Amino acid sequence: MTKPEPALLKRKTPVILVPGFFPFNGMQRWKKILEKNNHPVEIVEFSKFFPRQPIEEQAFILRNAVKDVLKKYSAERCHLMGFSMGAVVILYFLQKVNTDKVGKCVLAAAPFWGIRKYLLMFYPFFLIFKGLKQIVPGSDFVADIVNFGPAKDVEIYTLRGKNDLLCSEKSGRLFFANNLAPISSGHAGIYLALNKNAVDAVLKILED
């Protein structure tokens, strides 16, 4: 029997991709993968280049994106997938802004407990890009959001690579989330959708 064309299949829940500090082409690869699996997909754009807003402002940009996506696809809920600092934006969004229109969240390669300390050598650079300054180890901002419990009716999953040079093992885990076992990948392997295990894990999570 011939498989039906994707256009004839029932659309799945829309997915909003939230990039981190380095947006570039990684989100486009994830977008294509998810669209092949019949998810409508949109990417939040904080900036054409590097996001300079603090995480609080990025979270409100995400709020507007959620409203637009729900309206565009006539959907009641959407899924969120964030990478690196984008995952921190999602966590703040769930805690401080909105939860009732979100079904599942995949938080990948995320520095929830702060970036690795050796990256602090670039601290002057962080003063320009305010979101980076907020995720340094020991910051009050990080301490606040990682102690946030599970949002009502929102399934939260974390995904981390064993060889991530930006985020430590502790940094990528949340006590209230479904923490997937680390996969054999680095930061870029997950961010750019180059790791098959990461892709398979995400597709399984987002399956309706």
PyMOL CGO cylinders between C-alpha atoms (Angstrom):
from pymol import cmd
from pymol.cgo import CYLINDER

trace = [
    CYLINDER, 0.00, 0.00, 0.00, 1.33, 3.41, -0.96, 0.3, 1, 1, 1, 1, 1, 1,
    CYLINDER, 1.33, 3.41, -0.96, 2.00, 5.71, 1.96, 0.3, 1, 1, 1, 1, 1, 1,
    CYLINDER, 2.00, 5.71, 1.96, -0.07, 8.91, 1.94, 0.3, 1, 1, 1, 1, 1, 1,
    CYLINDER, -0.07, 8.91, 1.94, 1.66, 12.14, 1.07, 0.3, 1, 1, 1, 1, 1, 1,
    CYLINDER, 1.66, 12.14, 1.07, 2.74, 14.19, 4.14, 0.3, 1, 1, 1, 1, 1, 1,
    CYLINDER, 2.74, 14.19, 4.14, 0.33, 16.95, 3.13, 0.3, 1, 1, 1, 1, 1, 1,
    CYLINDER, 0.33, 16.95, 3.13, -2.54, 14.49, 3.53, 0.3, 1, 1, 1, 1, 1, 1,
    CYLINDER, -2.54, 14.49, 3.53, -1.50, 13.40, 6.99, 0.3, 1, 1, 1, 1, 1, 1,
    CYLINDER, -1.50, 13.40, 6.99, -2.95, 15.02, 10.07, 0.3, 1, 1, 1, 1, 1, 1,
    CYLINDER, -2.95, 15.02, 10.07, -0.68, 17.75, 11.34, 0.3, 1, 1, 1, 1, 1, 1,
    CYLINDER, -0.68, 17.75, 11.34, 0.96, 17.16, 14.67, 0.3, 1, 1, 1, 1, 1, 1,
    CYLINDER, 0.96, 17.16, 14.67, 1.36, 19.71, 17.46, 0.3, 1, 1, 1, 1, 1, 1,
    CYLINDER, 1.36, 19.71, 17.46, 3.36, 22.76, 16.32, 0.3, 1, 1, 1, 1, 1, 1,
    CYLINDER, 3.36, 22.76, 16.32, 6.88, 23.11, 17.66, 0.3, 1, 1, 1, 1, 1, 1,
    CYLINDER, 6.88, 23.11, 17.66, 8.68, 26.35, 18.47, 0.3, 1, 1, 1, 1, 1, 1,
    CYLINDER, 8.68, 26.35, 18.47, 12.48, 26.19, 18.32, 0.3, 1, 1, 1, 1, 1, 1,
    CYLINDER, 12.48, 26.19, 18.32, 14.34, 28.53, 20.66, 0.3, 1, 1, 1, 1, 1, 1,
    CYLINDER, 14.34, 28.53, 20.66, 18.00, 29.03, 19.67, 0.3, 1, 1, 1, 1, 1, 1,
    CYLINDER, 18.00, 29.03, 19.67, 20.81, 29.85, 22.04, 0.3, 1, 1, 1, 1, 1, 1,
    CYLINDER, 20.81, 29.85, 22.04, 23.57, 32.39, 21.70, 0.3, 1, 1, 1, 1, 1, 1,
    CYLINDER, 23.57, 32.39, 21.70, 24.72, 31.00, 18.34, 0.3, 1, 1, 1, 1, 1, 1,
    CYLINDER, 24.72, 31.00, 18.34, 21.60, 30.66, 16.18, 0.3, 1, 1, 1, 1, 1, 1,
    CYLINDER, 21.60, 30.66, 16.18, 23.16, 30.19, 12.72, 0.3, 1, 1, 1, 1, 1, 1,
    CYLINDER, 23.16, 30.19, 12.72, 21.95, 27.13, 10.78, 0.3, 1, 1, 1, 1, 1, 1,
    CYLINDER, 21.95, 27.13, 10.78, 21.37, 24.59, 13.52, 0.3, 1, 1, 1, 1, 1, 1,
    CYLINDER, 21.37, 24.59, 13.52, 17.74, 25.52, 13.93, 0.3, 1, 1, 1, 1, 1, 1,
    CYLINDER, 17.74, 25.52, 13.93, 17.14, 25.10, 10.19, 0.3, 1, 1, 1, 1, 1, 1,
    CYLINDER, 17.14, 25.10, 10.19, 18.35, 21.51, 10.34, 0.3, 1, 1, 1, 1, 1, 1,
    CYLINDER, 18.35, 21.51, 10.34, 16.03, 20.74, 13.27, 0.3, 1, 1, 1, 1, 1, 1,
    CYLINDER, 16.03, 20.74, 13.27, 13.20, 22.54, 11.49, 0.3, 1, 1, 1, 1, 1, 1,
    CYLINDER, 13.20, 22.54, 11.49, 13.57, 20.33, 8.41, 0.3, 1, 1, 1, 1, 1, 1,
    CYLINDER, 13.57, 20.33, 8.41, 13.74, 17.16, 10.51, 0.3, 1, 1, 1, 1, 1, 1,
    CYLINDER, 13.74, 17.16, 10.51, 10.62, 18.02, 12.48, 0.3, 1, 1, 1, 1, 1, 1,
    CYLINDER, 10.62, 18.02, 12.48, 8.71, 19.12, 9.39, 0.3, 1, 1, 1, 1, 1, 1,
    CYLINDER, 8.71, 19.12, 9.39, 9.49, 15.79, 7.74, 0.3, 1, 1, 1, 1, 1, 1,
    CYLINDER, 9.49, 15.79, 7.74, 7.74, 14.25, 10.73, 0.3, 1, 1, 1, 1, 1, 1,
    CYLINDER, 7.74, 14.25, 10.73, 4.73, 16.46, 10.04, 0.3, 1, 1, 1, 1, 1, 1,
    CYLINDER, 4.73, 16.46, 10.04, 5.20, 19.00, 12.83, 0.3, 1, 1, 1, 1, 1, 1,
    CYLINDER, 5.20, 19.00, 12.83, 4.56, 22.63, 11.89, 0.3, 1, 1, 1, 1, 1, 1,
    CYLINDER, 4.56, 22.63, 11.89, 7.72, 24.43, 13.05, 0.3, 1, 1, 1, 1, 1, 1,
    CYLINDER, 7.72, 24.43, 13.05, 8.63, 28.03, 13.77, 0.3, 1, 1, 1, 1, 1, 1,
    CYLINDER, 8.63, 28.03, 13.77, 11.92, 29.49, 15.00, 0.3, 1, 1, 1, 1, 1, 1,
    CYLINDER, 11.92, 29.49, 15.00, 12.07, 32.35, 17.49, 0.3, 1, 1, 1, 1, 1, 1,
    CYLINDER, 12.07, 32.35, 17.49, 14.37, 35.13, 16.31, 0.3, 1, 1, 1, 1, 1, 1,
    CYLINDER, 14.37, 35.13, 16.31, 15.83, 37.23, 19.08, 0.3, 1, 1, 1, 1, 1, 1,
    CYLINDER, 15.83, 37.23, 19.08, 18.31, 38.83, 16.72, 0.3, 1, 1, 1, 1, 1, 1,
    CYLINDER, 18.31, 38.83, 16.72, 19.74, 38.39, 13.23, 0.3, 1, 1, 1, 1, 1, 1,
    CYLINDER, 19.74, 38.39, 13.23, 23.11, 37.76, 14.81, 0.3, 1, 1, 1, 1, 1, 1,
    CYLINDER, 23.11, 37.76, 14.81, 23.71, 37.51, 18.56, 0.3, 1, 1, 1, 1, 1, 1,
    CYLINDER, 23.71, 37.51, 18.56, 20.89, 38.09, 21.06, 0.3, 1, 1, 1, 1, 1, 1,
    CYLINDER, 20.89, 38.09, 21.06, 21.73, 41.06, 23.27, 0.3, 1, 1, 1, 1, 1, 1,
    CYLINDER, 21.73, 41.06, 23.27, 18.55, 41.10, 25.35, 0.3, 1, 1, 1, 1, 1, 1,
    CYLINDER, 18.55, 41.10, 25.35, 18.51, 39.75, 28.91, 0.3, 1, 1, 1, 1, 1, 1,
    CYLINDER, 18.51, 39.75, 28.91, 16.78, 36.42, 29.30, 0.3, 1, 1, 1, 1, 1, 1,
    CYLINDER, 16.78, 36.42, 29.30, 13.68, 38.07, 30.77, 0.3, 1, 1, 1, 1, 1, 1,
    CYLINDER, 13.68, 38.07, 30.77, 13.13, 40.03, 27.54, 0.3, 1, 1, 1, 1, 1, 1,
    CYLINDER, 13.13, 40.03, 27.54, 13.77, 36.96, 25.41, 0.3, 1, 1, 1, 1, 1, 1,
    CYLINDER, 13.77, 36.96, 25.41, 11.08, 35.13, 27.40, 0.3, 1, 1, 1, 1, 1, 1,
    CYLINDER, 11.08, 35.13, 27.40, 8.51, 37.78, 26.51, 0.3, 1, 1, 1, 1, 1, 1,
    CYLINDER, 8.51, 37.78, 26.51, 9.52, 37.55, 22.86, 0.3, 1, 1, 1, 1, 1, 1,
    CYLINDER, 9.52, 37.55, 22.86, 8.87, 33.83, 23.19, 0.3, 1, 1, 1, 1, 1, 1,
    CYLINDER, 8.87, 33.83, 23.19, 5.45, 34.56, 24.71, 0.3, 1, 1, 1, 1, 1, 1,
    CYLINDER, 5.45, 34.56, 24.71, 4.50, 36.53, 21.61, 0.3, 1, 1, 1, 1, 1, 1,
    CYLINDER, 4.50, 36.53, 21.61, 5.82, 33.75, 19.38, 0.3, 1, 1, 1, 1, 1, 1,
    CYLINDER, 5.82, 33.75, 19.38, 3.62, 31.22, 21.19, 0.3, 1, 1, 1, 1, 1, 1,
    CYLINDER, 3.62, 31.22, 21.19, 0.56, 33.41, 20.63, 0.3, 1, 1, 1, 1, 1, 1,
    CYLINDER, 0.56, 33.41, 20.63, 1.38, 33.82, 16.94, 0.3, 1, 1, 1, 1, 1, 1,
    CYLINDER, 1.38, 33.82, 16.94, 2.00, 30.11, 16.37, 0.3, 1, 1, 1, 1, 1, 1,
    CYLINDER, 2.00, 30.11, 16.37, -1.21, 29.03, 18.09, 0.3, 1, 1, 1, 1, 1, 1,
    CYLINDER, -1.21, 29.03, 18.09, -3.17, 31.47, 15.97, 0.3, 1, 1, 1, 1, 1, 1,
    CYLINDER, -3.17, 31.47, 15.97, -1.37, 30.59, 12.74, 0.3, 1, 1, 1, 1, 1, 1,
    CYLINDER, -1.37, 30.59, 12.74, -1.97, 26.84, 13.09, 0.3, 1, 1, 1, 1, 1, 1,
    CYLINDER, -1.97, 26.84, 13.09, -5.29, 27.05, 14.94, 0.3, 1, 1, 1, 1, 1, 1,
    CYLINDER, -5.29, 27.05, 14.94, -3.74, 25.00, 17.75, 0.3, 1, 1, 1, 1, 1, 1,
    CYLINDER, -3.74, 25.00, 17.75, -4.57, 24.89, 21.44, 0.3, 1, 1, 1, 1, 1, 1,
    CYLINDER, -4.57, 24.89, 21.44, -1.05, 24.01, 22.53, 0.3, 1, 1, 1, 1, 1, 1,
    CYLINDER, -1.05, 24.01, 22.53, 2.48, 23.91, 21.20, 0.3, 1, 1, 1, 1, 1, 1,
    CYLINDER, 2.48, 23.91, 21.20, 5.72, 22.15, 22.11, 0.3, 1, 1, 1, 1, 1, 1,
    CYLINDER, 5.72, 22.15, 22.11, 8.94, 24.05, 22.85, 0.3, 1, 1, 1, 1, 1, 1,
    CYLINDER, 8.94, 24.05, 22.85, 12.48, 22.96, 22.09, 0.3, 1, 1, 1, 1, 1, 1,
    CYLINDER, 12.48, 22.96, 22.09, 15.38, 25.07, 23.32, 0.3, 1, 1, 1, 1, 1, 1,
    CYLINDER, 15.38, 25.07, 23.32, 19.11, 24.78, 22.91, 0.3, 1, 1, 1, 1, 1, 1,
    CYLINDER, 19.11, 24.78, 22.91, 21.84, 26.03, 25.22, 0.3, 1, 1, 1, 1, 1, 1,
    CYLINDER, 21.84, 26.03, 25.22, 20.84, 29.49, 26.48, 0.3, 1, 1, 1, 1, 1, 1,
    CYLINDER, 20.84, 29.49, 26.48, 17.54, 29.10, 24.60, 0.3, 1, 1, 1, 1, 1, 1,
    CYLINDER, 17.54, 29.10, 24.60, 16.62, 26.29, 26.99, 0.3, 1, 1, 1, 1, 1, 1,
    CYLINDER, 16.62, 26.29, 26.99, 17.24, 28.63, 29.91, 0.3, 1, 1, 1, 1, 1, 1,
    CYLINDER, 17.24, 28.63, 29.91, 14.90, 31.13, 28.25, 0.3, 1, 1, 1, 1, 1, 1,
    CYLINDER, 14.90, 31.13, 28.25, 12.21, 28.45, 28.09, 0.3, 1, 1, 1, 1, 1, 1,
    CYLINDER, 12.21, 28.45, 28.09, 12.65, 27.55, 31.74, 0.3, 1, 1, 1, 1, 1, 1,
    CYLINDER, 12.65, 27.55, 31.74, 12.30, 31.19, 32.74, 0.3, 1, 1, 1, 1, 1, 1,
    CYLINDER, 12.30, 31.19, 32.74, 9.26, 31.49, 30.45, 0.3, 1, 1, 1, 1, 1, 1,
    CYLINDER, 9.26, 31.49, 30.45, 7.57, 28.52, 32.14, 0.3, 1, 1, 1, 1, 1, 1,
    CYLINDER, 7.57, 28.52, 32.14, 8.29, 29.91, 35.57, 0.3, 1, 1, 1, 1, 1, 1,
    CYLINDER, 8.29, 29.91, 35.57, 7.52, 33.58, 35.15, 0.3, 1, 1, 1, 1, 1, 1,
    CYLINDER, 7.52, 33.58, 35.15, 5.48, 34.12, 32.01, 0.3, 1, 1, 1, 1, 1, 1,
    CYLINDER, 5.48, 34.12, 32.01, 3.20, 31.38, 30.73, 0.3, 1, 1, 1, 1, 1, 1,
    CYLINDER, 3.20, 31.38, 30.73, 2.57, 27.62, 30.91, 0.3, 1, 1, 1, 1, 1, 1,
    CYLINDER, 2.57, 27.62, 30.91, -1.03, 26.93, 29.95, 0.3, 1, 1, 1, 1, 1, 1,
    CYLINDER, -1.03, 26.93, 29.95, -0.40, 26.78, 26.19, 0.3, 1, 1, 1, 1, 1, 1,
    CYLINDER, -0.40, 26.78, 26.19, 2.63, 24.47, 26.34, 0.3, 1, 1, 1, 1, 1, 1,
    CYLINDER, 2.63, 24.47, 26.34, 2.51, 20.68, 26.14, 0.3, 1, 1, 1, 1, 1, 1,
    CYLINDER, 2.51, 20.68, 26.14, 6.08, 19.35, 26.07, 0.3, 1, 1, 1, 1, 1, 1,
    CYLINDER, 6.08, 19.35, 26.07, 9.48, 21.00, 26.39, 0.3, 1, 1, 1, 1, 1, 1,
    CYLINDER, 9.48, 21.00, 26.39, 12.82, 19.60, 25.27, 0.3, 1, 1, 1, 1, 1, 1,
    CYLINDER, 12.82, 19.60, 25.27, 15.70, 21.47, 26.89, 0.3, 1, 1, 1, 1, 1, 1,
    CYLINDER, 15.70, 21.47, 26.89, 18.93, 20.48, 25.16, 0.3, 1, 1, 1, 1, 1, 1,
    CYLINDER, 18.93, 20.48, 25.16, 22.58, 21.18, 25.98, 0.3, 1, 1, 1, 1, 1, 1,
    CYLINDER, 22.58, 21.18, 25.98, 21.50, 23.69, 28.59, 0.3, 1, 1, 1, 1, 1, 1,
    CYLINDER, 21.50, 23.69, 28.59, 23.63, 25.44, 31.26, 0.3, 1, 1, 1, 1, 1, 1,
    CYLINDER, 23.63, 25.44, 31.26, 20.94, 25.45, 33.94, 0.3, 1, 1, 1, 1, 1, 1,
    CYLINDER, 20.94, 25.45, 33.94, 23.52, 25.61, 36.72, 0.3, 1, 1, 1, 1, 1, 1,
    CYLINDER, 23.52, 25.61, 36.72, 25.88, 27.90, 34.83, 0.3, 1, 1, 1, 1, 1, 1,
    CYLINDER, 25.88, 27.90, 34.83, 28.45, 27.50, 32.09, 0.3, 1, 1, 1, 1, 1, 1,
    CYLINDER, 28.45, 27.50, 32.09, 31.82, 25.87, 32.79, 0.3, 1, 1, 1, 1, 1, 1,
    CYLINDER, 31.82, 25.87, 32.79, 34.03, 28.12, 34.89, 0.3, 1, 1, 1, 1, 1, 1,
    CYLINDER, 34.03, 28.12, 34.89, 36.90, 28.29, 32.40, 0.3, 1, 1, 1, 1, 1, 1,
    CYLINDER, 36.90, 28.29, 32.40, 34.59, 30.24, 30.05, 0.3, 1, 1, 1, 1, 1, 1,
    CYLINDER, 34.59, 30.24, 30.05, 34.62, 33.11, 32.52, 0.3, 1, 1, 1, 1, 1, 1,
    CYLINDER, 34.62, 33.11, 32.52, 37.84, 34.28, 30.84, 0.3, 1, 1, 1, 1, 1, 1,
    CYLINDER, 37.84, 34.28, 30.84, 35.48, 35.83, 28.29, 0.3, 1, 1, 1, 1, 1, 1,
    CYLINDER, 35.48, 35.83, 28.29, 33.54, 37.74, 30.95, 0.3, 1, 1, 1, 1, 1, 1,
    CYLINDER, 33.54, 37.74, 30.95, 34.08, 41.23, 29.40, 0.3, 1, 1, 1, 1, 1, 1,
    CYLINDER, 34.08, 41.23, 29.40, 32.31, 39.88, 26.31, 0.3, 1, 1, 1, 1, 1, 1,
    CYLINDER, 32.31, 39.88, 26.31, 29.39, 38.87, 28.56, 0.3, 1, 1, 1, 1, 1, 1,
    CYLINDER, 29.39, 38.87, 28.56, 28.83, 42.47, 29.56, 0.3, 1, 1, 1, 1, 1, 1,
    CYLINDER, 28.83, 42.47, 29.56, 27.71, 43.25, 26.02, 0.3, 1, 1, 1, 1, 1, 1,
    CYLINDER, 27.71, 43.25, 26.02, 25.38, 40.26, 25.67, 0.3, 1, 1, 1, 1, 1, 1,
    CYLINDER, 25.38, 40.26, 25.67, 23.27, 40.42, 28.81, 0.3, 1, 1, 1, 1, 1, 1,
    CYLINDER, 23.27, 40.42, 28.81, 21.84, 36.90, 28.67, 0.3, 1, 1, 1, 1, 1, 1,
    CYLINDER, 21.84, 36.90, 28.67, 25.32, 35.38, 28.90, 0.3, 1, 1, 1, 1, 1, 1,
    CYLINDER, 25.32, 35.38, 28.90, 26.09, 37.30, 32.06, 0.3, 1, 1, 1, 1, 1, 1,
    CYLINDER, 26.09, 37.30, 32.06, 23.01, 35.80, 33.70, 0.3, 1, 1, 1, 1, 1, 1,
    CYLINDER, 23.01, 35.80, 33.70, 24.19, 32.20, 33.31, 0.3, 1, 1, 1, 1, 1, 1,
    CYLINDER, 24.19, 32.20, 33.31, 27.62, 32.47, 34.90, 0.3, 1, 1, 1, 1, 1, 1,
    CYLINDER, 27.62, 32.47, 34.90, 28.18, 29.97, 37.74, 0.3, 1, 1, 1, 1, 1, 1,
    CYLINDER, 28.18, 29.97, 37.74, 26.72, 31.12, 41.03, 0.3, 1, 1, 1, 1, 1, 1,
    CYLINDER, 26.72, 31.12, 41.03, 24.47, 33.82, 39.60, 0.3, 1, 1, 1, 1, 1, 1,
    CYLINDER, 24.47, 33.82, 39.60, 21.26, 34.63, 41.45, 0.3, 1, 1, 1, 1, 1, 1,
    CYLINDER, 21.26, 34.63, 41.45, 19.36, 34.29, 38.19, 0.3, 1, 1, 1, 1, 1, 1,
    CYLINDER, 19.36, 34.29, 38.19, 20.46, 30.68, 37.72, 0.3, 1, 1, 1, 1, 1, 1,
    CYLINDER, 20.46, 30.68, 37.72, 19.77, 29.83, 41.35, 0.3, 1, 1, 1, 1, 1, 1,
    CYLINDER, 19.77, 29.83, 41.35, 16.23, 31.14, 41.03, 0.3, 1, 1, 1, 1, 1, 1,
    CYLINDER, 16.23, 31.14, 41.03, 15.11, 29.23, 37.95, 0.3, 1, 1, 1, 1, 1, 1,
    CYLINDER, 15.11, 29.23, 37.95, 16.70, 25.86, 38.69, 0.3, 1, 1, 1, 1, 1, 1,
    CYLINDER, 16.70, 25.86, 38.69, 14.71, 25.62, 41.92, 0.3, 1, 1, 1, 1, 1, 1,
    CYLINDER, 14.71, 25.62, 41.92, 11.45, 26.00, 40.04, 0.3, 1, 1, 1, 1, 1, 1,
    CYLINDER, 11.45, 26.00, 40.04, 9.27, 22.91, 40.30, 0.3, 1, 1, 1, 1, 1, 1,
    CYLINDER, 9.27, 22.91, 40.30, 7.43, 21.21, 37.45, 0.3, 1, 1, 1, 1, 1, 1,
    CYLINDER, 7.43, 21.21, 37.45, 4.87, 23.33, 35.65, 0.3, 1, 1, 1, 1, 1, 1,
    CYLINDER, 4.87, 23.33, 35.65, 1.32, 22.03, 35.72, 0.3, 1, 1, 1, 1, 1, 1,
    CYLINDER, 1.32, 22.03, 35.72, 0.53, 19.85, 32.71, 0.3, 1, 1, 1, 1, 1, 1,
    CYLINDER, 0.53, 19.85, 32.71, 3.91, 20.54, 31.08, 0.3, 1, 1, 1, 1, 1, 1,
    CYLINDER, 3.91, 20.54, 31.08, 6.27, 17.62, 30.37, 0.3, 1, 1, 1, 1, 1, 1,
    CYLINDER, 6.27, 17.62, 30.37, 9.90, 18.76, 30.66, 0.3, 1, 1, 1, 1, 1, 1,
    CYLINDER, 9.90, 18.76, 30.66, 12.80, 16.72, 29.26, 0.3, 1, 1, 1, 1, 1, 1,
    CYLINDER, 12.80, 16.72, 29.26, 16.51, 17.48, 29.35, 0.3, 1, 1, 1, 1, 1, 1,
    CYLINDER, 16.51, 17.48, 29.35, 19.02, 16.21, 26.80, 0.3, 1, 1, 1, 1, 1, 1,
    CYLINDER, 19.02, 16.21, 26.80, 22.77, 16.48, 27.16, 0.3, 1, 1, 1, 1, 1, 1,
    CYLINDER, 22.77, 16.48, 27.16, 25.90, 15.26, 25.40, 0.3, 1, 1, 1, 1, 1, 1,
    CYLINDER, 25.90, 15.26, 25.40, 28.63, 13.41, 27.33, 0.3, 1, 1, 1, 1, 1, 1,
    CYLINDER, 28.63, 13.41, 27.33, 31.31, 15.47, 25.59, 0.3, 1, 1, 1, 1, 1, 1,
    CYLINDER, 31.31, 15.47, 25.59, 29.77, 18.90, 26.04, 0.3, 1, 1, 1, 1, 1, 1,
    CYLINDER, 29.77, 18.90, 26.04, 32.58, 21.37, 26.71, 0.3, 1, 1, 1, 1, 1, 1,
    CYLINDER, 32.58, 21.37, 26.71, 30.22, 24.22, 27.57, 0.3, 1, 1, 1, 1, 1, 1,
    CYLINDER, 30.22, 24.22, 27.57, 27.86, 22.54, 30.04, 0.3, 1, 1, 1, 1, 1, 1,
    CYLINDER, 27.86, 22.54, 30.04, 28.83, 20.13, 32.79, 0.3, 1, 1, 1, 1, 1, 1,
    CYLINDER, 28.83, 20.13, 32.79, 26.83, 17.02, 33.66, 0.3, 1, 1, 1, 1, 1, 1,
    CYLINDER, 26.83, 17.02, 33.66, 25.23, 18.75, 36.64, 0.3, 1, 1, 1, 1, 1, 1,
    CYLINDER, 25.23, 18.75, 36.64, 24.49, 21.84, 34.59, 0.3, 1, 1, 1, 1, 1, 1,
    CYLINDER, 24.49, 21.84, 34.59, 22.30, 19.97, 32.12, 0.3, 1, 1, 1, 1, 1, 1,
    CYLINDER, 22.30, 19.97, 32.12, 20.03, 18.32, 34.70, 0.3, 1, 1, 1, 1, 1, 1,
    CYLINDER, 20.03, 18.32, 34.70, 16.97, 19.48, 36.63, 0.3, 1, 1, 1, 1, 1, 1,
    CYLINDER, 16.97, 19.48, 36.63, 15.61, 17.69, 39.68, 0.3, 1, 1, 1, 1, 1, 1,
    CYLINDER, 15.61, 17.69, 39.68, 12.00, 18.08, 38.52, 0.3, 1, 1, 1, 1, 1, 1,
    CYLINDER, 12.00, 18.08, 38.52, 12.49, 17.09, 34.85, 0.3, 1, 1, 1, 1, 1, 1,
    CYLINDER, 12.49, 17.09, 34.85, 12.74, 13.88, 32.88, 0.3, 1, 1, 1, 1, 1, 1,
    CYLINDER, 12.74, 13.88, 32.88, 16.52, 13.78, 32.52, 0.3, 1, 1, 1, 1, 1, 1,
    CYLINDER, 16.52, 13.78, 32.52, 17.47, 11.57, 29.59, 0.3, 1, 1, 1, 1, 1, 1,
    CYLINDER, 17.47, 11.57, 29.59, 20.70, 9.58, 29.80, 0.3, 1, 1, 1, 1, 1, 1,
    CYLINDER, 20.70, 9.58, 29.80, 23.63, 11.55, 28.30, 0.3, 1, 1, 1, 1, 1, 1,
    CYLINDER, 23.63, 11.55, 28.30, 24.35, 10.69, 24.68, 0.3, 1, 1, 1, 1, 1, 1,
    CYLINDER, 24.35, 10.69, 24.68, 27.73, 10.46, 22.95, 0.3, 1, 1, 1, 1, 1, 1,
    CYLINDER, 27.73, 10.46, 22.95, 27.82, 13.96, 21.57, 0.3, 1, 1, 1, 1, 1, 1,
    CYLINDER, 27.82, 13.96, 21.57, 29.23, 17.41, 22.14, 0.3, 1, 1, 1, 1, 1, 1,
    CYLINDER, 29.23, 17.41, 22.14, 27.41, 20.74, 22.31, 0.3, 1, 1, 1, 1, 1, 1,
    CYLINDER, 27.41, 20.74, 22.31, 27.43, 21.31, 18.55, 0.3, 1, 1, 1, 1, 1, 1,
    CYLINDER, 27.43, 21.31, 18.55, 26.35, 17.75, 17.75, 0.3, 1, 1, 1, 1, 1, 1,
    CYLINDER, 26.35, 17.75, 17.75, 23.04, 18.36, 19.49, 0.3, 1, 1, 1, 1, 1, 1,
    CYLINDER, 23.04, 18.36, 19.49, 22.66, 22.01, 18.51, 0.3, 1, 1, 1, 1, 1, 1,
    CYLINDER, 22.66, 22.01, 18.51, 23.19, 21.25, 14.81, 0.3, 1, 1, 1, 1, 1, 1,
    CYLINDER, 23.19, 21.25, 14.81, 21.13, 18.03, 14.81, 0.3, 1, 1, 1, 1, 1, 1,
    CYLINDER, 21.13, 18.03, 14.81, 24.19, 16.02, 13.78, 0.3, 1, 1, 1, 1, 1, 1,
    CYLINDER, 24.19, 16.02, 13.78, 23.73, 13.25, 16.35, 0.3, 1, 1, 1, 1, 1, 1,
    CYLINDER, 23.73, 13.25, 16.35, 21.25, 10.53, 15.34, 0.3, 1, 1, 1, 1, 1, 1,
    CYLINDER, 21.25, 10.53, 15.34, 20.60, 9.49, 18.93, 0.3, 1, 1, 1, 1, 1, 1,
    CYLINDER, 20.60, 9.49, 18.93, 19.66, 13.05, 19.82, 0.3, 1, 1, 1, 1, 1, 1,
    CYLINDER, 19.66, 13.05, 19.82, 17.33, 13.32, 16.83, 0.3, 1, 1, 1, 1, 1, 1,
    CYLINDER, 17.33, 13.32, 16.83, 15.67, 9.98, 17.60, 0.3, 1, 1, 1, 1, 1, 1,
    CYLINDER, 15.67, 9.98, 17.60, 15.21, 10.93, 21.25, 0.3, 1, 1, 1, 1, 1, 1,
    CYLINDER, 15.21, 10.93, 21.25, 13.58, 14.25, 20.37, 0.3, 1, 1, 1, 1, 1, 1,
    CYLINDER, 13.58, 14.25, 20.37, 11.24, 12.73, 17.79, 0.3, 1, 1, 1, 1, 1, 1,
    CYLINDER, 11.24, 12.73, 17.79, 10.12, 10.14, 20.31, 0.3, 1, 1, 1, 1, 1, 1,
    CYLINDER, 10.12, 10.14, 20.31, 9.43, 12.80, 22.96, 0.3, 1, 1, 1, 1, 1, 1,
    CYLINDER, 9.43, 12.80, 22.96, 7.47, 15.04, 20.61, 0.3, 1, 1, 1, 1, 1, 1,
    CYLINDER, 7.47, 15.04, 20.61, 5.38, 12.25, 19.14, 0.3, 1, 1, 1, 1, 1, 1,
    CYLINDER, 5.38, 12.25, 19.14, 1.70, 13.00, 19.71, 0.3, 1, 1, 1, 1, 1, 1,
]
cmd.load_cgo(trace, "trace")
